[in-house]
Amino acid sequence: MTSINFGTDGWRGVIGRDYTFSNVEVVSQAIADYVKSQRLPSRELLVGYDTRFLANQFALRVAEVLAGNGFQVGLMDRPFPTPYVSYEVKRRSLAGGVMVTASHNPPEFGGIKFKAPFGGSATPAIVRQIEGLLFLKPVQRLLEGRTQKPAAITQVSPGSEYFDHIKSLIRFDAIKRASLKVVADSMHGTANGLLPQILKDHGIDCIAIREKADPLFGGVFPEPMEENLGALRSSIFENRADLGLATDGDADRLGVMDALGNYVNTHQILALLILHLVRNRHWTGEVVKTFSQSVLVERICQKLSLQYRVVPIGFKNIADLMLKEDVLVGGEESGGIGIKNHIPERDGILINLLMLEAVAQSGRSLREMVLEVWREFGEFHFERRDLHIPFKVGQSLVQRLKEKPPKEFAGLPLMRVDTLDGSKLVFQDESWILFRQSGTEPLLRVYCEAGTHEKVNQLMEEGNRLADNESF
């Protein structure tokens, strides 16, 4: 029997190997069975998809299985962002939504995310229930072998409500007064043209790049990390822009660069957003960060008297708390951030706009804002490396570090090992290195934060050496 394993946000697999039409049917049937078990008043579901290879055809297959189980299905008529689908699920009180996307994964991957009626990532409890229903019942699909869509499936065009809502959360007057020049990079994903149009509607100068939908994403991974944003850096220099804003393949994550082409990582973005929302917007609430997020967040929360929590990696763990508590902002290292007064969901478009607002209201450059955070709360640098090694090798290393941690690492005495999600080695000066096996790919993810670039490199090189030794 084929193994289907859900990761931090849904199921992903290599197209044609794991991610096949038959496996997509199995996952869709499990989702249908889960939704039926909830006995919700709505019998309607929304299905969206990204710009990946055959994503529209996989989405149609999902819709056919859901319709075969008695649901009315709205199928998006074009690739569109995940946050839009999530917002519409909540706004229209639907039974749920399915987004056919592998998010920021490499181009050869496909995936499926289930969006719960509250308009966000399925919680860990929901994921467990869906996984438990895999392969239990035969797939029910309408119009097997026929090309025409059944009457239970209707094509849906994007509406304005989501955009009206996010516009209501942003102070565009402040952005316009600041006369900032912006480059928007959709990385050939679902956000193409959206951020530039929103800014243009408010009279704000914006240059758009990498807008054309491309299943190969221009030859880079659609993840807005520094190594994939060379085109954004070049455009910033060419246009003498004040900053660059990027979104990932399905637009629920973001990446930011300053006028000098410096990559502003998500640790710094989250720190700046907390300060902006509390000091300028006077919003209140709890801060939630994932296990791989920054020490800076804790220091800022302590100074501002904000409660904070640390959860396992995956935005579903943040969303779970956003449903129960008054969460001001929740953020993960990999570019996903959500805020209150919105849906419990990552939203790259909204958070990019909020970052733009923060820069505009500060009256300083983005680089100056980062340096100011360092002066007030301490300087920290971050790096993540994805090491391509087999699942079992990565799992073995993580387990060994939990059970038999070294007394020192890269010449530094070890203070403790935190094991909330993977194995995090923490040192006296609060620097740390985290080893975690990916749930969706044969990758050992190694995360590191320290006070200097040199120390980050020192720790990461030892991490690489340890992984290499484990492989032989």
HELIX and SHEET records of a PDB file:
HELIX    1   1 PHE A   21  SER A   37  1                                  17    
HELIX    2   2 ALA A   55  GLY A   68  1                                  14    
HELIX    3   3 THR A   82  ARG A   91  1                                  10    
HELIX    4   4 PRO A  124  GLY A  132  1                                   9    
HELIX    5   5 GLU A  161  SER A  168  1                                   8    
HELIX    6   6 PHE A  172  ALA A  178  1                                   7    
HELIX    7   7 LEU A  194  ASP A  201  1                                   8    
HELIX    8   8 PHE A  217  GLY A  219  5                                   3    
HELIX    9   9 GLU A  226  ASN A  228  5                                   3    
HELIX   10  10 GLY A  230  ASN A  239  1                                  10    
HELIX   11  11 THR A  266  LEU A  275  1                                  10    
HELIX   12  12 HIS A  276  ASN A  280  3                                   5    
HELIX   13  13 VAL A  295  LYS A  303  1                                   9    
HELIX   14  14 PHE A  315  LYS A  324  1                                  10    
HELIX   15  15 GLY A  348  SER A  362  1                                  15    
HELIX   16  16 LEU A  366  PHE A  377  1                                  12    
HELIX   17  17 PHE A  391  GLU A  403  1                                  13    
HELIX   18  18 HIS A  453  SER A  471  1                                  19    
SHEET    1   A 7 PHE A   6  GLY A   7  0                                        
SHEET    2   A 7 GLY A  10  VAL A  14 -1                                        
SHEET    3   A 7 PHE A 109  ALA A 116 -1                                        
SHEET    4   A 7 GLY A  96  VAL A 100 -1                                        
SHEET    5   A 7 GLU A  44  TYR A  49  1                                        
SHEET    6   A 7 GLN A  72  MET A  76  1                                        
SHEET    7   A 7 ILE A 153  VAL A 156  1                                        
SHEET    1   B 4 PHE A   6  GLY A   7  0                                        
SHEET    2   B 4 GLY A  10  VAL A  14 -1                                        
SHEET    3   B 4 PHE A 109  ALA A 116 -1                                        
SHEET    4   B 4 GLY A 120  SER A 121 -1                                        
SHEET    1   C 5 CYS A 206  ILE A 209  0                                        
SHEET    2   C 5 VAL A 182  ASP A 185  1                                        
SHEET    3   C 5 LEU A 243  THR A 247  1                                        
SHEET    4   C 5 LEU A 254  ASP A 258 -1                                        
SHEET    5   C 5 TYR A 263  VAL A 264 -1                                        
SHEET    1   D 4 TYR A 308  VAL A 311  0                                        
SHEET    2   D 4 GLU A 286  THR A 290  1                                        
SHEET    3   D 4 VAL A 327  GLY A 331  1                                        
SHEET    4   D 4 ILE A 337  ILE A 339 -1                                        
SHEET    1   E 6 HIS A 381  HIS A 388  0                                        
SHEET    2   E 6 LEU A 443  ALA A 450 -1                                        
SHEET    3   E 6 TRP A 432  GLN A 437 -1                                        
SHEET    4   E 6 SER A 423  PHE A 427 -1                                        
SHEET    5   E 6 LEU A 412  ASP A 418 -1                                        
SHEET    6   E 6 GLU A 408  PHE A 409 -1                                        
END                                                                             
